[in-house]
Amino acid sequence: MTTEPEVLCRIEGRVGRITLNRPQALHALTTNMCRLMTDALLAWRDDPGVELVMFDHSGERGFCAGGDIRMLAESGAGDGRLAREFFFTEYRLNDLIFRYAKPRIVFMDGITMGGGVGLARPCRFRVATERTTFAMPESGIGLFPDVGGGWYLSRMPDHIGLWLALTGARIKAADCELLQIATDYVDSSRLPELKAAILAAPQRTEALLTEFEGDAGRPTIAQHQDEIARLFADESLEGIVAALLAAGTDWAGEQLKILATKSPQTMKVSLRQLKLGARCVAFAENMAMEYRIGARIVQSADFIEGVRAVIVEKDNAPKWSPATLEQVTESHLDAIFSPLSSEEEWSPLP
Ligand code: QUE
């Protein structure tokens, strides 16, 4: 019996092509997939035959749902070694794509969440389609918006990145363009033709994208941008909740209902992560911070409970601990963000 690799890495013409190939799990990333992609990117870095790197996925459903959450939770419930190994490997890959000297193009044709965002966002050309659904949904499972969320989300205008992190809101292509999550919009029916044209002439990628550019429609976030800017501006989460309560609009009420279902620990971690990420000068500095958080959070009660409630048993009724925002103290957060021992700290690929 032959088993297909979880990610296909090959050279087509002058393009290094990486196709996620774990369709039964919506291409959720495993440590093995991250290693395969890293090895290919390192081999192509100095290969003059490779001009462009292309990321896409096999089959019809979504680009990438995130990470192998069940494995992470099982590991986290034990010694956490495999979970830390996954984050270490995944963040090195995120950082490698970020500083890669050759152009990268990604097709976010469908679900692009969590770990998928970590692959897509550092690409130079980021193509959305009418099937694109973007989110950082980790607050719903007691994880945190990693893979560079501290860097990218904190650099979005009007606190929209914080809103995405706290609520896990799902957004479509036009919003992705507004937030520069996507650089281009192409109707999914035209992707086969566009990909073939790029594979035949990678040096024409930018012109081809202009030629194939479609209309993503109106961004829905625009309607709420002023409200997000005003209501998600406070320095503290308690302040943000108070602002939403005081606003008294339907939209603010909906946001409060959503936040009431999310992990208080994750929400406070996310706020501090974005504050620190905004101040990072190098992307790798942000990733080292996120690795510290990940190493702790993966063994926390909330992550184990969140995966149980949302992914495994699907009762969608997680019991968070600490149960309220007030109970998540600054000293609890200090422990999550504190440096690891020097052997354990994250470092970029040499
Ligand atoms: C938060 C997450 C993930 C999630 C749901 C969340 C995540 C992830 C998946 C997922 C979805 C479908 C699959 C699969 C995994 O869901 O990271 O294998 O088939 O991978 O609320 O972070």
Residues whose N, C-alpha, C, O or C-beta is under 5 A from the ligand:
A	BS01	QUE	Q24 A25 L26 A28 A65 G66 G67 D68 I69 G114 P137 E138 G140 I141
